[in-house]
Amino acid sequence: MRGSEDPAGPGPWRLVHVVRRGLPDKRLRYTVLGLLALFLASLLVLWTVPWFQVQRIEVEGTSVLDPAEVQALGQGALGDPLLGADLDSLASAVAGLAPVKSVDVTRSWPDALRVDVTEREPYMAVPSGDETFLMVDSEGVAFDETDSPSGSVWIVELDDPSPDDLATVETLKVLESLPASLADEVEHVESPSPAGVTLFLEGGRTLTWGDGSEGEQKAEVADRLLAVGYEHVDVSAPDAPTVS
């Protein structure tokens, strides 16, 4: 009988069954191809339309630096597709400026690169002649010059302040190890050598500290000797201090 034919067997019913099973896969393929085409078209628009090309360099976070100096480093990117802008290259160039401690460069849609700068903070003011001072941060980097340092920074005489200068390195260790009670009395510091850091205190007193080692022991010895009334104390060898 015709009604007893097996739909799963060979013949027309089997062909219909196969076609029906294949329809969803075709629709999925068409959907994927459509989305891919849309994605590629979007990339083409972002890459070629002038609205999405770099027109400006936005700079934030500068006070020592002139924003125009930072913007000048990004001039080569103007007119380039924003999507293809070399953020790392610009960040590297800005990081090379002495006042810059860190920098982050991002895309600011639709037509700008944003440069967020974190500048170095002054920690020491080093006399440089003609009543000017080099501003040096806590890493020993000289990054600015001023004729009126703020009262919150150390006044330190150094021949060549830099992270590679041993006198600078040892001076930073000494200053960071000073207890607050002693630090408040320091008027200025002289560091002619890595082992010759000397603190000039209020009232004309001096405290020869030496290098940055044994900071806690030196502070304890200095505190006792200064409290007795000695005006010139040398704790560079804390086990055998000298006074006058």
C-alpha positions as CSV (number, residue, x, y, z in Angstrom):
1,M,0.0,0.0,0.0
2,R,1.2,3.6,-0.7
3,G,0.5,4.6,2.8
4,S,2.9,2.1,4.2
5,E,6.0,3.6,2.5
6,D,8.8,4.4,5.0
7,P,9.7,8.2,5.0
8,A,13.2,7.3,6.2
9,G,13.8,4.9,3.4
10,P,15.0,5.7,-0.2
11,G,12.8,7.8,-2.4
12,P,11.2,11.3,-2.4
13,W,10.4,11.3,1.3
14,R,14.1,10.7,2.2
15,L,15.1,13.7,-0.1
16,V,12.6,16.0,1.6
17,H,13.9,15.0,5.0
18,V,17.5,15.7,4.0
19,V,16.6,19.2,2.6
20,R,14.7,20.1,5.7
21,R,17.7,19.2,7.9
22,G,20.0,21.3,5.8
23,L,18.0,24.5,5.9
24,P,19.1,25.7,9.4
25,D,22.8,25.2,8.6
26,K,22.4,27.4,5.4
27,R,20.7,30.1,7.3
28,L,23.4,30.1,10.0
29,R,26.1,30.3,7.3
30,Y,24.3,33.2,5.6
31,T,24.0,34.9,9.0
32,V,27.7,34.5,9.8
33,L,28.7,35.7,6.4
34,G,26.4,38.7,6.8
35,L,27.9,39.6,10.2
36,L,31.4,39.2,8.8
37,A,30.6,41.5,5.9
38,L,29.2,44.1,8.3
39,F,32.3,43.9,10.4
40,L,34.6,44.4,7.5
41,A,32.5,47.3,6.2
42,S,32.8,48.9,9.7
43,L,36.6,48.5,9.7
44,L,36.7,50.1,6.2
45,V,34.7,53.0,7.4
46,L,36.8,53.5,10.6
47,W,40.0,53.3,8.5
48,T,39.1,55.6,5.7
49,V,36.4,58.1,6.7
50,P,38.0,61.5,7.8
51,W,35.7,61.6,10.9
52,F,37.7,58.7,12.3
53,Q,41.2,60.0,11.6
54,V,43.5,61.6,14.2
55,Q,42.8,65.4,14.2
56,R,43.9,66.3,17.8
57,I,46.3,65.3,20.6
58,E,44.6,65.8,24.0
59,V,47.0,66.2,26.9
60,E,46.0,65.9,30.6
61,G,48.0,66.0,33.9
62,T,50.8,68.4,33.0
63,S,52.0,71.3,35.2
64,V,55.8,71.3,34.7
65,L,55.5,70.4,31.0
66,D,54.0,72.6,28.4
67,P,51.1,70.6,26.8
68,A,52.3,71.9,23.4
69,E,55.6,70.0,24.0
70,V,53.7,66.8,24.4
71,Q,51.4,67.5,21.5
72,A,54.4,68.1,19.3
73,L,55.5,64.5,19.8
74,G,52.2,63.3,18.3
75,Q,52.2,65.4,15.2
76,G,53.3,62.5,13.1
77,A,50.0,60.7,13.9
78,L,47.8,63.5,12.7
79,G,45.7,62.4,9.7
80,D,46.3,58.7,10.4
81,P,43.3,56.4,11.0
82,L,42.5,56.5,14.7
83,L,42.1,52.8,14.8
84,G,45.6,52.2,13.4
85,A,47.4,54.9,15.5
86,D,50.6,53.6,17.2
87,L,49.8,54.3,20.8
88,D,53.0,52.6,22.1
89,S,55.2,54.7,20.0
90,L,53.7,58.0,21.2
91,A,53.8,56.7,24.8
92,S,57.4,55.9,24.5
93,A,58.3,59.3,23.1
94,V,56.4,61.1,25.9
95,A,58.0,58.9,28.6
96,G,61.4,60.1,27.4
97,L,60.6,63.6,28.7
98,A,62.4,64.2,32.0
99,P,59.4,65.4,34.0
100,V,57.3,62.4,33.0
101,K,57.0,59.6,35.7
102,S,54.4,57.6,33.8
103,V,52.1,58.1,30.7
104,D,49.0,56.4,29.3
105,V,47.9,57.0,25.7
106,T,44.4,56.0,24.5
107,R,42.1,56.6,21.6
108,S,39.5,59.3,22.2
109,W,36.7,58.8,19.7
110,P,36.0,60.0,17.1
111,D,39.2,61.9,16.2
112,A,41.7,62.3,19.0
113,L,44.5,60.6,20.9
114,R,44.5,61.3,24.7
115,V,47.7,61.5,26.6
116,D,47.4,61.2,30.4
117,V,50.7,62.2,32.0
118,T,51.8,61.7,35.6
119,E,54.6,64.1,36.4
120,R,57.5,63.6,38.8
121,E,57.2,65.2,42.3
122,P,60.1,67.3,43.6
123,Y,61.9,65.7,46.6
124,M,65.2,67.6,46.6
125,A,66.2,71.1,45.4
126,V,69.9,71.1,44.4
127,P,71.6,74.5,44.0
128,S,72.8,74.9,40.4
129,G,74.2,78.5,40.5
130,D,72.8,81.9,39.8
131,E,70.2,81.4,42.6
132,T,68.5,78.6,40.7
133,F,67.8,75.0,41.8
134,L,67.4,71.7,40.1
135,M,64.2,69.8,41.1
136,V,65.1,66.2,41.8
137,D,62.5,63.5,42.5
138,S,62.7,60.6,45.0
139,E,64.3,58.4,42.3
140,G,67.2,60.9,41.8
141,V,65.9,62.2,38.5
142,A,66.5,66.0,37.8
143,F,63.5,67.1,35.9
144,D,63.0,70.9,36.3
145,E,64.6,74.1,37.4
146,T,63.3,76.9,39.6
147,D,64.5,79.9,41.5
148,S,62.1,79.4,44.4
149,P,61.8,75.8,45.7
150,S,58.9,75.1,48.1
151,G,59.6,74.7,51.7
152,S,58.5,71.0,51.6
153,V,61.6,69.8,49.7
154,W,65.1,69.1,51.0
155,I,67.8,71.6,50.1
156,V,70.8,69.3,49.1
157,E,74.2,70.2,47.6
158,L,75.2,67.6,45.1
159,D,77.7,67.7,42.3
160,D,75.8,65.7,39.7
161,P,72.3,64.6,40.8
162,S,71.1,61.5,38.9
163,P,69.9,57.9,39.6
164,D,73.4,56.7,38.5
165,D,75.3,59.1,40.9
166,L,76.3,57.2,44.1
167,A,76.2,60.4,46.2
168,T,72.6,61.0,45.1
169,V,71.6,57.4,45.8
170,E,73.2,57.4,49.3
171,T,71.7,60.8,50.1
172,L,68.2,59.6,49.2
173,K,68.7,56.6,51.5
174,V,69.7,58.9,54.4
175,L,66.8,61.3,54.0
176,E,64.3,58.4,53.8
177,S,65.7,56.9,57.0
178,L,65.5,60.0,59.1
179,P,63.0,60.0,62.0
180,A,60.5,62.9,61.9
181,S,61.9,64.5,65.0
182,L,65.4,64.8,63.4
183,A,64.2,65.6,59.9
184,D,62.3,68.7,61.2
185,E,65.6,70.2,62.4
186,V,67.4,69.8,59.0
187,E,68.0,73.1,57.2
188,H,70.1,71.7,54.4
189,V,72.3,68.8,53.4
190,E,75.7,68.5,51.8
191,S,76.8,65.3,50.0
192,P,80.3,65.8,48.6
193,S,80.7,61.9,48.4
194,P,78.6,58.8,48.8
195,A,80.0,58.3,52.3
196,G,80.1,62.0,53.3
197,V,76.4,63.0,53.7
198,T,76.2,65.7,56.3
199,L,73.1,67.3,57.8
200,F,73.1,70.9,58.8
201,L,70.7,71.4,61.7
202,E,69.0,74.4,63.3
203,G,71.3,76.4,65.6
204,G,74.4,75.9,63.6
205,R,74.8,72.2,64.6
206,T,76.1,69.6,62.2
207,L,75.4,65.8,62.0
208,T,77.8,63.8,59.8
209,W,75.8,60.8,58.8
210,G,78.1,59.1,56.3
211,D,76.4,56.7,53.8
212,G,72.8,55.4,53.9
213,S,73.6,52.2,55.8
214,E,72.6,51.4,59.5
215,G,70.1,54.2,59.4
216,E,68.1,53.2,62.5
217,Q,71.2,52.7,64.7
218,K,72.7,56.1,63.5
219,A,69.4,57.9,64.3
220,E,69.4,56.4,67.9
221,V,73.0,57.4,68.5
222,A,72.6,60.9,67.0
223,D,69.4,61.5,69.1
224,R,71.2,60.7,72.3
225,L,74.3,62.8,71.6
226,L,72.4,65.8,70.3
227,A,70.2,65.7,73.4
228,V,73.2,65.9,75.6
229,G,74.1,69.2,73.9
230,Y,76.9,68.3,71.5
231,E,76.9,70.7,68.5
232,H,78.9,68.6,66.0
233,V,78.2,64.9,65.9
234,D,79.6,62.2,63.6
235,V,77.7,58.9,63.4
236,S,79.2,57.7,60.2
237,A,80.5,54.8,62.3
238,P,77.7,54.5,64.8
239,D,79.6,52.1,67.0
240,A,82.3,54.7,67.5
241,P,80.8,58.2,67.1
242,T,82.8,61.3,67.6
243,V,81.6,64.7,69.0
244,S,82.8,68.2,69.6
